[in-house]
Amino acid sequence: MRRYLAQGIPDELPPRYTTNPAVDHVPARKQVLTPAEKQLALRNALRYFPAAWHRELAAEFFRLL
């Protein structure tokens, strides 16, 4: 695990992960964040990634909130 962490963030994003509809997944969580809190959460998460990736990652991160 330490070896992978030491490698840091890769130079490019891996292929997009798609869920398997035949497998049960975690149910949707209750929405407790306000729109402003969601925006802040996205900004906080994206600050660790290169700006060139923000558009793609923001959409995925928002979907997970």
All heavy atoms as TSV, in Angstrom:
chain	resi	resn	atom	element	x	y	z
A	1	MET	N	N	0.826	-1.186	0.000
A	1	MET	CA	C	0.000	0.000	0.000
A	1	MET	C	C	0.875	1.257	0.000
A	1	MET	O	O	0.588	2.193	-0.732
A	1	MET	CB	C	-0.923	-0.049	1.219
A	1	MET	CG	C	-1.844	1.104	1.322
A	1	MET	SD	S	-3.068	1.017	0.022
A	1	MET	CE	C	-4.261	2.103	0.614
A	2	ARG	N	N	1.901	1.267	0.811
A	2	ARG	CA	C	2.776	2.454	0.859
A	2	ARG	C	C	3.431	2.722	-0.480
A	2	ARG	O	O	3.624	3.871	-0.859
A	2	ARG	CB	C	3.840	2.272	1.933
A	2	ARG	CG	C	3.296	2.387	3.317
A	2	ARG	CD	C	4.386	2.304	4.335
A	2	ARG	NE	N	3.779	2.313	5.661
A	2	ARG	CZ	C	4.445	2.199	6.764
A	2	ARG	NH1	N	5.753	2.062	6.733
A	2	ARG	NH2	N	3.823	2.219	7.916
A	3	ARG	N	N	3.756	1.661	-1.193
A	3	ARG	CA	C	4.388	1.819	-2.506
A	3	ARG	C	C	3.443	2.555	-3.453
A	3	ARG	O	O	3.848	3.454	-4.189
A	3	ARG	CB	C	4.752	0.447	-3.061
A	3	ARG	CG	C	5.426	0.484	-4.400
A	3	ARG	CD	C	5.851	-0.895	-4.814
A	3	ARG	NE	N	4.735	-1.817	-4.695
A	3	ARG	CZ	C	4.414	-2.713	-5.604
A	3	ARG	NH1	N	5.142	-2.855	-6.670
A	3	ARG	NH2	N	3.379	-3.513	-5.418
A	4	TYR	N	N	2.153	2.197	-3.434
A	4	TYR	CA	C	1.175	2.851	-4.302
A	4	TYR	C	C	0.956	4.307	-3.901
A	4	TYR	O	O	0.830	5.183	-4.753
A	4	TYR	CB	C	-0.152	2.100	-4.293
A	4	TYR	CG	C	-0.052	0.739	-4.940
A	4	TYR	CD1	C	-0.147	-0.415	-4.184
A	4	TYR	CD2	C	0.162	0.620	-6.306
A	4	TYR	CE1	C	-0.035	-1.663	-4.770
A	4	TYR	CE2	C	0.282	-0.624	-6.904
A	4	TYR	CZ	C	0.178	-1.756	-6.136
A	4	TYR	OH	O	0.292	-2.984	-6.722
A	5	LEU	N	N	0.920	4.569	-2.615
A	5	LEU	CA	C	0.748	5.948	-2.149
A	5	LEU	C	C	1.947	6.802	-2.518
A	5	LEU	O	O	1.808	7.981	-2.853
A	5	LEU	CB	C	0.516	5.971	-0.639
A	5	LEU	CG	C	-0.811	5.392	-0.162
A	5	LEU	CD1	C	-0.856	5.361	1.354
A	5	LEU	CD2	C	-1.976	6.181	-0.702
A	6	ALA	N	N	3.126	6.228	-2.459
A	6	ALA	CA	C	4.347	6.968	-2.779
A	6	ALA	C	C	4.399	7.358	-4.252
A	6	ALA	O	O	5.082	8.316	-4.612
A	6	ALA	CB	C	5.570	6.142	-2.410
A	7	GLN	N	N	3.684	6.634	-5.102
A	7	GLN	CA	C	3.678	6.952	-6.532
A	7	GLN	C	C	2.933	8.253	-6.814
A	7	GLN	O	O	3.172	8.899	-7.823
A	7	GLN	CB	C	3.024	5.821	-7.330
A	7	GLN	CG	C	3.832	4.562	-7.358
A	7	GLN	CD	C	3.106	3.430	-8.056
A	7	GLN	OE1	O	1.977	3.579	-8.528
A	7	GLN	NE2	N	3.753	2.284	-8.116
A	8	GLY	N	N	2.044	8.645	-5.928
A	8	GLY	CA	C	1.294	9.883	-6.103
A	8	GLY	C	C	0.197	9.754	-7.146
A	8	GLY	O	O	-0.164	8.662	-7.571
A	9	ILE	N	N	-0.311	10.893	-7.572
A	9	ILE	CA	C	-1.387	10.929	-8.565
A	9	ILE	C	C	-0.777	10.674	-9.940
A	9	ILE	O	O	0.213	11.299	-10.314
A	9	ILE	CB	C	-2.110	12.284	-8.522
A	9	ILE	CG1	C	-2.788	12.456	-7.161
A	9	ILE	CG2	C	-3.130	12.407	-9.647
A	9	ILE	CD1	C	-3.404	13.808	-6.942
A	10	PRO	N	N	-1.358	9.759	-10.736
A	10	PRO	CA	C	-0.804	9.467	-12.063
A	10	PRO	C	C	-0.941	10.661	-13.009
A	10	PRO	O	O	-1.649	11.623	-12.728
A	10	PRO	CB	C	-1.646	8.286	-12.546
A	10	PRO	CG	C	-2.901	8.357	-11.757
A	10	PRO	CD	C	-2.550	8.988	-10.438
A	11	ASP	N	N	-0.265	10.581	-14.149
A	11	ASP	CA	C	-0.290	11.667	-15.134
A	11	ASP	C	C	-1.591	11.729	-15.920
A	11	ASP	O	O	-1.919	12.754	-16.498
A	11	ASP	CB	C	0.873	11.529	-16.109
A	11	ASP	CG	C	2.216	11.768	-15.423
A	11	ASP	OD1	O	2.249	12.514	-14.427
A	11	ASP	OD2	O	3.214	11.191	-15.883
A	12	GLU	N	N	-2.322	10.632	-15.972
A	12	GLU	CA	C	-3.601	10.644	-16.679
A	12	GLU	C	C	-4.630	9.851	-15.894
A	12	GLU	O	O	-4.293	8.988	-15.088
A	12	GLU	CB	C	-3.471	10.123	-18.104
A	12	GLU	CG	C	-2.608	8.918	-18.283
A	12	GLU	CD	C	-2.433	8.558	-19.748
A	12	GLU	OE1	O	-1.796	9.315	-20.486
A	12	GLU	OE2	O	-2.957	7.500	-20.129
A	13	LEU	N	N	-5.885	10.166	-16.147
A	13	LEU	CA	C	-6.976	9.475	-15.460
A	13	LEU	C	C	-7.127	8.049	-15.983
A	13	LEU	O	O	-6.957	7.805	-17.182
A	13	LEU	CB	C	-8.292	10.212	-15.679
A	13	LEU	CG	C	-8.450	11.528	-14.941
A	13	LEU	CD1	C	-9.689	12.268	-15.439
A	13	LEU	CD2	C	-8.544	11.289	-13.461
A	14	PRO	N	N	-7.472	7.119	-15.107
A	14	PRO	CA	C	-7.746	5.761	-15.584
A	14	PRO	C	C	-9.076	5.735	-16.339
A	14	PRO	O	O	-9.854	6.691	-16.266
A	14	PRO	CB	C	-7.831	4.943	-14.295
A	14	PRO	CG	C	-8.186	5.924	-13.241
A	14	PRO	CD	C	-7.593	7.240	-13.663
A	15	PRO	N	N	-9.360	4.648	-17.056
A	15	PRO	CA	C	-10.658	4.560	-17.752
A	15	PRO	C	C	-11.806	4.711	-16.760
A	15	PRO	O	O	-11.700	4.308	-15.608
A	15	PRO	CB	C	-10.660	3.154	-18.354
A	15	PRO	CG	C	-9.262	2.675	-18.282
A	15	PRO	CD	C	-8.563	3.457	-17.217
A	16	ARG	N	N	-12.887	5.300	-17.225
A	16	ARG	CA	C	-14.044	5.527	-16.358
A	16	ARG	C	C	-14.652	4.210	-15.912
A	16	ARG	O	O	-14.842	3.291	-16.717
A	16	ARG	CB	C	-15.083	6.351	-17.096
A	16	ARG	CG	C	-16.187	6.789	-16.198
A	16	ARG	CD	C	-17.069	7.780	-16.873
A	16	ARG	NE	N	-17.917	8.340	-15.838
A	16	ARG	CZ	C	-18.543	9.455	-15.933
A	16	ARG	NH1	N	-18.423	10.168	-17.001
A	16	ARG	NH2	N	-19.286	9.886	-14.952
A	17	TYR	N	N	-14.962	4.116	-14.646
A	17	TYR	CA	C	-15.553	2.918	-14.060
A	17	TYR	C	C	-17.050	2.928	-14.302
A	17	TYR	O	O	-17.706	3.947	-14.127
A	17	TYR	CB	C	-15.268	2.889	-12.558
A	17	TYR	CG	C	-15.940	1.757	-11.831
A	17	TYR	CD1	C	-15.420	0.478	-11.880
A	17	TYR	CD2	C	-17.109	1.967	-11.113
A	17	TYR	CE1	C	-16.037	-0.566	-11.219
A	17	TYR	CE2	C	-17.740	0.936	-10.449
A	17	TYR	CZ	C	-17.196	-0.335	-10.504
A	17	TYR	OH	O	-17.809	-1.360	-9.855
A	18	THR	N	N	-17.567	1.800	-14.733
A	18	THR	CA	C	-19.008	1.680	-14.885
A	18	THR	C	C	-19.502	0.591	-13.945
A	18	THR	O	O	-18.820	-0.402	-13.715
A	18	THR	CB	C	-19.407	1.322	-16.336
A	18	THR	OG1	O	-18.743	0.123	-16.712
A	18	THR	CG2	C	-19.007	2.419	-17.299
A	19	THR	N	N	-20.670	0.802	-13.382
A	19	THR	CA	C	-21.216	-0.179	-12.451
A	19	THR	C	C	-21.916	-1.284	-13.223
A	19	THR	O	O	-22.424	-1.074	-14.324
A	19	THR	CB	C	-22.221	0.473	-11.483
A	19	THR	OG1	O	-23.256	1.089	-12.237
A	19	THR	CG2	C	-21.544	1.502	-10.601
A	20	ASN	N	N	-21.941	-2.444	-12.634
A	20	ASN	CA	C	-22.577	-3.599	-13.233
A	20	ASN	C	C	-24.031	-3.641	-12.739
A	20	ASN	O	O	-24.270	-3.827	-11.550
A	20	ASN	CB	C	-21.824	-4.865	-12.822
A	20	ASN	CG	C	-22.393	-6.109	-13.435
A	20	ASN	OD1	O	-23.508	-6.115	-13.953
A	20	ASN	ND2	N	-21.631	-7.187	-13.390
A	21	PRO	N	N	-25.002	-3.490	-13.624
A	21	PRO	CA	C	-26.399	-3.477	-13.181
A	21	PRO	C	C	-26.862	-4.823	-12.605
A	21	PRO	O	O	-27.871	-4.883	-11.918
A	21	PRO	CB	C	-27.185	-3.113	-14.440
A	21	PRO	CG	C	-26.271	-3.382	-15.572
A	21	PRO	CD	C	-24.861	-3.283	-15.057
A	22	ALA	N	N	-26.125	-5.886	-12.866
A	22	ALA	CA	C	-26.503	-7.204	-12.354
A	22	ALA	C	C	-26.069	-7.409	-10.906
A	22	ALA	O	O	-26.430	-8.393	-10.279
A	22	ALA	CB	C	-25.888	-8.294	-13.231
A	23	VAL	N	N	-25.299	-6.454	-10.371
A	23	VAL	CA	C	-24.778	-6.563	-9.007
A	23	VAL	C	C	-25.447	-5.511	-8.133
A	23	VAL	O	O	-25.587	-4.360	-8.542
A	23	VAL	CB	C	-23.245	-6.354	-9.003
A	23	VAL	CG1	C	-22.692	-6.381	-7.604
A	23	VAL	CG2	C	-22.557	-7.394	-9.875
A	24	ASP	N	N	-25.858	-5.904	-6.930
A	24	ASP	CA	C	-26.433	-4.942	-5.993
A	24	ASP	C	C	-25.377	-3.930	-5.566
A	24	ASP	O	O	-24.218	-4.277	-5.347
A	24	ASP	CB	C	-26.970	-5.651	-4.746
A	24	ASP	CG	C	-28.275	-6.371	-5.014
A	24	ASP	OD1	O	-28.963	-5.991	-5.980
A	24	ASP	OD2	O	-28.593	-7.300	-4.258
A	25	HIS	N	N	-25.791	-2.689	-5.442
A	25	HIS	CA	C	-24.894	-1.617	-5.022
A	25	HIS	C	C	-25.482	-0.923	-3.799
A	25	HIS	O	O	-26.632	-1.147	-3.436
A	25	HIS	CB	C	-24.680	-0.618	-6.163
A	25	HIS	CG	C	-23.993	-1.230	-7.339
A	25	HIS	ND1	N	-22.638	-1.418	-7.385
A	25	HIS	CD2	C	-24.478	-1.733	-8.497
A	25	HIS	CE1	C	-22.312	-1.991	-8.521
A	25	HIS	NE2	N	-23.414	-2.198	-9.216
A	26	VAL	N	N	-24.695	-0.076	-3.213
A	26	VAL	CA	C	-25.126	0.666	-2.027
A	26	VAL	C	C	-26.342	1.522	-2.392
A	26	VAL	O	O	-26.352	2.166	-3.441
A	26	VAL	CB	C	-23.973	1.562	-1.531
A	26	VAL	CG1	C	-24.409	2.407	-0.359
A	26	VAL	CG2	C	-22.765	0.725	-1.174
A	27	PRO	N	N	-27.361	1.547	-1.550
A	27	PRO	CA	C	-28.524	2.395	-1.851
A	27	PRO	C	C	-28.159	3.879	-1.780
A	27	PRO	O	O	-27.185	4.262	-1.127
A	27	PRO	CB	C	-29.530	2.027	-0.761
A	27	PRO	CG	C	-28.742	1.398	0.318
A	27	PRO	CD	C	-27.512	0.807	-0.307
A	28	ALA	N	N	-28.930	4.684	-2.458
A	28	ALA	CA	C	-28.696	6.128	-2.439
A	28	ALA	C	C	-28.821	6.646	-1.007
A	28	ALA	O	O	-29.696	6.221	-0.258
A	28	ALA	CB	C	-29.696	6.828	-3.343
A	29	ARG	N	N	-27.922	7.559	-0.657
A	29	ARG	CA	C	-27.958	8.141	0.684
A	29	ARG	C	C	-28.930	9.311	0.733
A	29	ARG	O	O	-29.219	9.940	-0.279
A	29	ARG	CB	C	-26.574	8.649	1.078
A	29	ARG	CG	C	-25.580	7.550	1.285
A	29	ARG	CD	C	-24.290	8.095	1.776
A	29	ARG	NE	N	-23.623	8.788	0.679
A	29	ARG	CZ	C	-22.551	9.542	0.828
A	29	ARG	NH1	N	-22.035	9.734	2.008
A	29	ARG	NH2	N	-21.996	10.121	-0.207
A	30	LYS	N	N	-29.397	9.609	1.926
A	30	LYS	CA	C	-30.243	10.774	2.137
A	30	LYS	C	C	-29.419	12.023	1.823
A	30	LYS	O	O	-28.264	12.134	2.237
A	30	LYS	CB	C	-30.721	10.788	3.587
A	30	LYS	CG	C	-31.667	11.894	3.910
A	30	LYS	CD	C	-32.137	11.791	5.350
A	30	LYS	CE	C	-33.078	12.912	5.685
A	30	LYS	NZ	N	-33.492	12.873	7.087
A	31	GLN	N	N	-30.002	12.952	1.089
A	31	GLN	CA	C	-29.309	14.189	0.722
A	31	GLN	C	C	-29.356	15.165	1.891
A	31	GLN	O	O	-30.417	15.683	2.222
A	31	GLN	CB	C	-29.951	14.801	-0.522
A	31	GLN	CG	C	-29.800	13.947	-1.756
A	31	GLN	CD	C	-28.352	13.834	-2.182
A	31	GLN	OE1	O	-27.635	14.825	-2.298
A	31	GLN	NE2	N	-27.906	12.616	-2.415
A	32	VAL	N	N	-28.223	15.394	2.534
A	32	VAL	CA	C	-28.181	16.264	3.707
A	32	VAL	C	C	-27.395	17.546	3.461
A	32	VAL	O	O	-27.467	18.471	4.268
A	32	VAL	CB	C	-27.598	15.529	4.938
A	32	VAL	CG1	C	-28.497	14.373	5.337
A	32	VAL	CG2	C	-26.191	15.048	4.676
A	33	LEU	N	N	-26.655	17.620	2.359
A	33	LEU	CA	C	-25.870	18.815	2.073
A	33	LEU	C	C	-26.695	19.827	1.279
A	33	LEU	O	O	-27.449	19.454	0.387
A	33	LEU	CB	C	-24.617	18.460	1.270
A	33	LEU	CG	C	-23.598	17.549	1.937
A	33	LEU	CD1	C	-22.458	17.246	0.970
A	33	LEU	CD2	C	-23.067	18.165	3.213
A	34	THR	N	N	-26.499	21.094	1.600
A	34	THR	CA	C	-27.134	22.153	0.819
A	34	THR	C	C	-26.353	22.302	-0.486
A	34	THR	O	O	-25.221	21.815	-0.597
A	34	THR	CB	C	-27.101	23.486	1.578
A	34	THR	OG1	O	-25.739	23.906	1.692
A	34	THR	CG2	C	-27.746	23.375	2.958
A	35	PRO	N	N	-26.918	22.974	-1.489
A	35	PRO	CA	C	-26.157	23.201	-2.723
A	35	PRO	C	C	-24.818	23.899	-2.462
A	35	PRO	O	O	-23.808	23.553	-3.079
A	35	PRO	CB	C	-27.092	24.072	-3.562
A	35	PRO	CG	C	-28.461	23.654	-3.110
A	35	PRO	CD	C	-28.308	23.410	-1.623
A	36	ALA	N	N	-24.782	24.848	-1.546
A	36	ALA	CA	C	-23.528	25.542	-1.226
A	36	ALA	C	C	-22.521	24.584	-0.594
A	36	ALA	O	O	-21.319	24.648	-0.889
A	36	ALA	CB	C	-23.799	26.719	-0.292
A	37	GLU	N	N	-22.989	23.684	0.252
A	37	GLU	CA	C	-22.099	22.703	0.873
A	37	GLU	C	C	-21.572	21.703	-0.150
A	37	GLU	O	O	-20.408	21.301	-0.079
A	37	GLU	CB	C	-22.823	21.968	2.001
A	37	GLU	CG	C	-23.107	22.834	3.207
A	37	GLU	CD	C	-24.027	22.180	4.215
A	37	GLU	OE1	O	-24.895	21.376	3.827
A	37	GLU	OE2	O	-23.876	22.493	5.410
A	38	LYS	N	N	-22.396	21.338	-1.118
A	38	LYS	CA	C	-21.936	20.450	-2.177
A	38	LYS	C	C	-20.865	21.125	-3.022
A	38	LYS	O	O	-19.865	20.512	-3.388
A	38	LYS	CB	C	-23.108	20.021	-3.068
A	38	LYS	CG	C	-24.030	19.029	-2.410
A	38	LYS	CD	C	-25.138	18.610	-3.347
A	38	LYS	CE	C	-26.069	17.624	-2.667
A	38	LYS	NZ	N	-27.117	17.136	-3.567
A	39	GLN	N	N	-21.069	22.392	-3.322
A	39	GLN	CA	C	-20.088	23.141	-4.104
A	39	GLN	C	C	-18.762	23.226	-3.340
A	39	GLN	O	O	-17.687	23.038	-3.919
A	39	GLN	CB	C	-20.621	24.533	-4.412
A	39	GLN	CG	C	-19.739	25.316	-5.345
A	39	GLN	CD	C	-20.344	26.659	-5.704
A	39	GLN	OE1	O	-21.128	27.220	-4.937
A	39	GLN	NE2	N	-19.994	27.164	-6.853
A	40	LEU	N	N	-18.826	23.483	-2.054
A	40	LEU	CA	C	-17.624	23.536	-1.232
A	40	LEU	C	C	-16.932	22.174	-1.185
A	40	LEU	O	O	-15.705	22.079	-1.304
A	40	LEU	CB	C	-17.966	23.996	0.185
A	40	LEU	CG	C	-16.812	24.062	1.178
A	40	LEU	CD1	C	-15.732	25.028	0.710
A	40	LEU	CD2	C	-17.335	24.449	2.551
A	41	ALA	N	N	-17.702	21.104	-1.055
A	41	ALA	CA	C	-17.134	19.757	-1.032
A	41	ALA	C	C	-16.409	19.453	-2.346
A	41	ALA	O	O	-15.312	18.875	-2.338
A	41	ALA	CB	C	-18.231	18.729	-0.778
A	42	LEU	N	N	-17.006	19.854	-3.458
A	42	LEU	CA	C	-16.356	19.637	-4.755
A	42	LEU	C	C	-15.062	20.426	-4.867
A	42	LEU	O	O	-14.038	19.904	-5.312
A	42	LEU	CB	C	-17.300	20.027	-5.896
A	42	LEU	CG	C	-18.428	19.052	-6.181
A	42	LEU	CD1	C	-19.377	19.624	-7.220
A	42	LEU	CD2	C	-17.885	17.718	-6.638
A	43	ARG	N	N	-15.094	21.692	-4.472
A	43	ARG	CA	C	-13.869	22.505	-4.520
A	43	ARG	C	C	-12.773	21.896	-3.654
A	43	ARG	O	O	-11.608	21.844	-4.058
A	43	ARG	CB	C	-14.161	23.936	-4.071
A	43	ARG	CG	C	-14.774	24.793	-5.138
A	43	ARG	CD	C	-14.631	26.286	-4.844
A	43	ARG	NE	N	-14.949	26.652	-3.474
A	43	ARG	CZ	C	-16.117	27.119	-3.063
A	43	ARG	NH1	N	-17.095	27.291	-3.923
A	43	ARG	NH2	N	-16.312	27.422	-1.808
A	44	ASN	N	N	-13.148	21.449	-2.470
A	44	ASN	CA	C	-12.164	20.853	-1.566
A	44	ASN	C	C	-11.565	19.579	-2.155
A	44	ASN	O	O	-10.366	19.331	-2.035
A	44	ASN	CB	C	-12.789	20.560	-0.201
A	44	ASN	CG	C	-12.986	21.807	0.615
A	44	ASN	OD1	O	-12.356	22.826	0.376
A	44	ASN	ND2	N	-13.882	21.737	1.582
A	45	ALA	N	N	-12.385	18.762	-2.793
A	45	ALA	CA	C	-11.885	17.512	-3.372
A	45	ALA	C	C	-11.016	17.779	-4.599
A	45	ALA	O	O	-9.965	17.151	-4.769
A	45	ALA	CB	C	-13.050	16.613	-3.744
A	46	LEU	N	N	-11.423	18.721	-5.433
A	46	LEU	CA	C	-10.705	18.972	-6.688
A	46	LEU	C	C	-9.349	19.637	-6.486
A	46	LEU	O	O	-8.484	19.528	-7.350
A	46	LEU	CB	C	-11.570	19.818	-7.621
A	46	LEU	CG	C	-12.799	19.110	-8.167
A	46	LEU	CD1	C	-13.669	20.093	-8.933
A	46	LEU	CD2	C	-12.429	17.924	-9.028
A	47	ARG	N	N	-9.132	20.269	-5.377
A	47	ARG	CA	C	-7.867	20.987	-5.182
A	47	ARG	C	C	-6.659	20.061	-5.171
A	47	ARG	O	O	-5.529	20.504	-5.338
A	47	ARG	CB	C	-7.909	21.826	-3.907
A	47	ARG	CG	C	-7.954	21.018	-2.648
A	47	ARG	CD	C	-8.050	21.901	-1.437
A	47	ARG	NE	N	-8.256	21.095	-0.249
A	47	ARG	CZ	C	-8.294	21.569	0.954
A	47	ARG	NH1	N	-8.152	22.869	1.146
A	47	ARG	NH2	N	-8.477	20.779	1.975
A	48	TYR	N	N	-6.885	18.772	-5.014
A	48	TYR	CA	C	-5.789	17.810	-4.989
A	48	TYR	C	C	-5.448	17.257	-6.368
A	48	TYR	O	O	-4.511	16.472	-6.500
A	48	TYR	CB	C	-6.133	16.640	-4.046
A	48	TYR	CG	C	-6.305	17.100	-2.629
A	48	TYR	CD1	C	-7.569	17.236	-2.066
A	48	TYR	CD2	C	-5.198	17.435	-1.850
A	48	TYR	CE1	C	-7.727	17.674	-0.761
A	48	TYR	CE2	C	-5.350	17.877	-0.544
A	48	TYR	CZ	C	-6.614	17.987	-0.015
A	48	TYR	OH	O	-6.762	18.430	1.277
A	49	PHE	N	N	-6.190	17.663	-7.387
A	49	PHE	CA	C	-6.004	17.132	-8.730
A	49	PHE	C	C	-5.638	18.245	-9.704
A	49	PHE	O	O	-6.019	19.395	-9.506
A	49	PHE	CB	C	-7.284	16.432	-9.207
A	49	PHE	CG	C	-7.641	15.232	-8.370
A	49	PHE	CD1	C	-8.507	15.358	-7.290
A	49	PHE	CD2	C	-7.090	14.000	-8.644
A	49	PHE	CE1	C	-8.826	14.260	-6.507
A	49	PHE	CE2	C	-7.396	12.893	-7.864
A	49	PHE	CZ	C	-8.263	13.025	-6.795
A	50	PRO	N	N	-4.944	17.904	-10.794
A	50	PRO	CA	C	-4.597	18.919	-11.796
A	50	PRO	C	C	-5.850	19.592	-12.369
A	50	PRO	O	O	-6.887	18.933	-12.554
A	50	PRO	CB	C	-3.870	18.110	-12.883
A	50	PRO	CG	C	-3.394	16.863	-12.206
A	50	PRO	CD	C	-4.396	16.588	-11.125
A	51	ALA	N	N	-5.745	20.870	-12.650
A	51	ALA	CA	C	-6.884	21.647	-13.156
A	51	ALA	C	C	-7.447	21.054	-14.452
A	51	ALA	O	O	-8.650	21.143	-14.697
A	51	ALA	CB	C	-6.478	23.098	-13.367
A	52	ALA	N	N	-6.614	20.446	-15.257
A	52	ALA	CA	C	-7.073	19.860	-16.521
A	52	ALA	C	C	-8.079	18.734	-16.293
A	52	ALA	O	O	-8.848	18.401	-17.190
A	52	ALA	CB	C	-5.878	19.329	-17.317
A	53	TRP	N	N	-8.101	18.150	-15.115
A	53	TRP	CA	C	-9.005	17.044	-14.815
A	53	TRP	C	C	-10.291	17.497	-14.133
A	53	TRP	O	O	-11.210	16.713	-13.962
A	53	TRP	CB	C	-8.330	16.036	-13.891
A	53	TRP	CG	C	-7.143	15.347	-14.458
A	53	TRP	CD1	C	-6.586	15.501	-15.703
A	53	TRP	CD2	C	-6.341	14.394	-13.788
A	53	TRP	NE1	N	-5.497	14.697	-15.833
A	53	TRP	CE2	C	-5.317	14.001	-14.667
A	53	TRP	CE3	C	-6.379	13.832	-12.522
A	53	TRP	CZ2	C	-4.355	13.073	-14.327
A	53	TRP	CZ3	C	-5.414	12.908	-12.179
A	53	TRP	CH2	C	-4.418	12.530	-13.076
A	54	HIS	N	N	-10.371	18.745	-13.732
A	54	HIS	CA	C	-11.495	19.202	-12.908
A	54	HIS	C	C	-12.854	18.988	-13.555
A	54	HIS	O	O	-13.792	18.559	-12.883
A	54	HIS	CB	C	-11.319	20.671	-12.541
A	54	HIS	CG	C	-10.284	20.868	-11.488
A	54	HIS	ND1	N	-10.086	22.077	-10.876
A	54	HIS	CD2	C	-9.369	20.026	-10.929
A	54	HIS	CE1	C	-9.106	21.969	-9.980
A	54	HIS	NE2	N	-8.654	20.733	-10.016
A	55	ARG	N	N	-13.000	19.275	-14.825
A	55	ARG	CA	C	-14.310	19.145	-15.467
A	55	ARG	C	C	-14.807	17.699	-15.388
A	55	ARG	O	O	-15.939	17.436	-14.999
A	55	ARG	CB	C	-14.252	19.610	-16.916
A	55	ARG	CG	C	-15.590	19.401	-17.625
A	55	ARG	CD	C	-15.614	20.058	-18.940
A	55	ARG	NE	N	-15.848	21.484	-18.661
A	55	ARG	CZ	C	-15.843	22.423	-19.554
A	55	ARG	NH1	N	-15.607	22.142	-20.798
A	55	ARG	NH2	N	-16.076	23.667	-19.227
A	56	GLU	N	N	-13.954	16.757	-15.744
A	56	GLU	CA	C	-14.360	15.350	-15.729
A	56	GLU	C	C	-14.591	14.845	-14.302
A	56	GLU	O	O	-15.578	14.175	-14.015
A	56	GLU	CB	C	-13.300	14.497	-16.421
A	56	GLU	CG	C	-13.697	13.052	-16.552
A	56	GLU	CD	C	-12.700	12.249	-17.360
A	56	GLU	OE1	O	-11.804	12.830	-17.992
A	56	GLU	OE2	O	-12.833	11.017	-17.355
A	57	LEU	N	N	-13.687	15.187	-13.405
A	57	LEU	CA	C	-13.817	14.711	-12.029
A	57	LEU	C	C	-14.982	15.365	-11.301
A	57	LEU	O	O	-15.657	14.710	-10.510
A	57	LEU	CB	C	-12.523	14.961	-11.259
A	57	LEU	CG	C	-11.329	14.107	-11.672
A	57	LEU	CD1	C	-10.096	14.519	-10.886
A	57	LEU	CD2	C	-11.617	12.630	-11.486
A	58	ALA	N	N	-15.238	16.633	-11.561
A	58	ALA	CA	C	-16.330	17.328	-10.880
A	58	ALA	C	C	-17.659	16.644	-11.158
A	58	ALA	O	O	-18.477	16.458	-10.254
A	58	ALA	CB	C	-16.380	18.791	-11.302
A	59	ALA	N	N	-17.878	16.250	-12.402
A	59	ALA	CA	C	-19.129	15.579	-12.758
A	59	ALA	C	C	-19.260	14.258	-12.005
A	59	ALA	O	O	-20.326	13.936	-11.475
A	59	ALA	CB	C	-19.189	15.344	-14.262
A	60	GLU	N	N	-18.165	13.511	-11.939
A	60	GLU	CA	C	-18.231	12.226	-11.242
A	60	GLU	C	C	-18.364	12.410	-9.732
A	60	GLU	O	O	-19.148	11.732	-9.082
A	60	GLU	CB	C	-16.989	11.394	-11.544
A	60	GLU	CG	C	-17.061	10.018	-10.954
A	60	GLU	CD	C	-16.049	9.063	-11.524
A	60	GLU	OE1	O	-15.430	9.383	-12.551
A	60	GLU	OE2	O	-15.892	7.986	-10.959
A	61	PHE	N	N	-17.600	13.328	-9.166
A	61	PHE	CA	C	-17.687	13.574	-7.723
A	61	PHE	C	C	-19.082	14.059	-7.344
A	61	PHE	O	O	-19.631	13.654	-6.322
A	61	PHE	CB	C	-16.646	14.599	-7.276
A	61	PHE	CG	C	-15.226	14.124	-7.332
A	61	PHE	CD1	C	-14.182	15.018	-7.144
A	61	PHE	CD2	C	-14.892	12.797	-7.553
A	61	PHE	CE1	C	-12.873	14.606	-7.170
A	61	PHE	CE2	C	-13.595	12.368	-7.594
A	61	PHE	CZ	C	-12.561	13.269	-7.402
A	62	PHE	N	N	-19.652	14.939	-8.166
A	62	PHE	CA	C	-20.992	15.452	-7.858
A	62	PHE	C	C	-22.016	14.327	-7.859
A	62	PHE	O	O	-22.894	14.262	-7.020
A	62	PHE	CB	C	-21.388	16.533	-8.862
A	62	PHE	CG	C	-22.712	17.160	-8.545
A	62	PHE	CD1	C	-22.817	18.091	-7.527
A	62	PHE	CD2	C	-23.849	16.828	-9.252
A	62	PHE	CE1	C	-24.047	18.667	-7.205
A	62	PHE	CE2	C	-25.074	17.393	-8.957
A	62	PHE	CZ	C	-25.170	18.317	-7.931
A	63	ARG	N	N	-21.878	13.402	-8.803
A	63	ARG	CA	C	-22.786	12.252	-8.882
A	63	ARG	C	C	-22.706	11.416	-7.614
A	63	ARG	O	O	-23.690	10.831	-7.169
A	63	ARG	CB	C	-22.418	11.412	-10.105
A	63	ARG	CG	C	-23.317	10.232	-10.367
A	63	ARG	CD	C	-22.893	9.459	-11.600
A	63	ARG	NE	N	-21.537	8.954	-11.539
A	63	ARG	CZ	C	-21.175	7.852	-10.880
A	63	ARG	NH1	N	-22.066	7.145	-10.236
A	63	ARG	NH2	N	-19.916	7.449	-10.884
A	64	LEU	N	N	-21.543	11.384	-6.978
A	64	LEU	CA	C	-21.354	10.578	-5.779
A	64	LEU	C	C	-21.822	11.274	-4.503
A	64	LEU	O	O	-21.945	10.627	-3.466
A	64	LEU	CB	C	-19.875	10.205	-5.640
A	64	LEU	CG	C	-19.324	9.311	-6.747
A	64	LEU	CD1	C	-17.814	9.175	-6.614
A	64	LEU	CD2	C	-19.999	7.970	-6.753
A	65	LEU	N	N	-22.074	12.572	-4.558
A	65	LEU	CA	C	-22.495	13.283	-3.336
A	65	LEU	C	C	-23.903	12.942	-2.954
A	65	LEU	O	O	-24.821	12.895	-3.641
A	65	LEU	CB	C	-22.376	14.802	-3.534
A	65	LEU	CG	C	-20.979	15.356	-3.416
A	65	LEU	CD1	C	-21.001	16.850	-3.726
A	65	LEU	CD2	C	-20.396	15.140	-2.039
